[in-house]
Amino acid sequence: TKRMIKIEKNIKAIERAFSRLAKEEMEIVELIFKKGQSQIYTETHNNISKDTYYNVMNKTIWITAIEFGEI
């Protein structure tokens, strides 16, 4: 159906966006988007600086927007 095609397209766009990230960035993406960890928690428990946290988060959002054709 149309909806299934759209969902498949979205999943592939996200997979392409993730494939453009470095291994280290993907580890941070896991913490931010999959585990939902806050910046302070991530900084404290995973030794990831505030700058790194937000740089990876913004880069991921930017690349995903490009893959979705929004930019």
Secondary structure, DSSP 4 states (H G I P E B T S, - for coil): -HHHHHHHHHHHHHHHHHHTS-HHHHHHHIIIIIS---HHHHHHHH---HHHHHHHHHHHHHHHHHHTT--
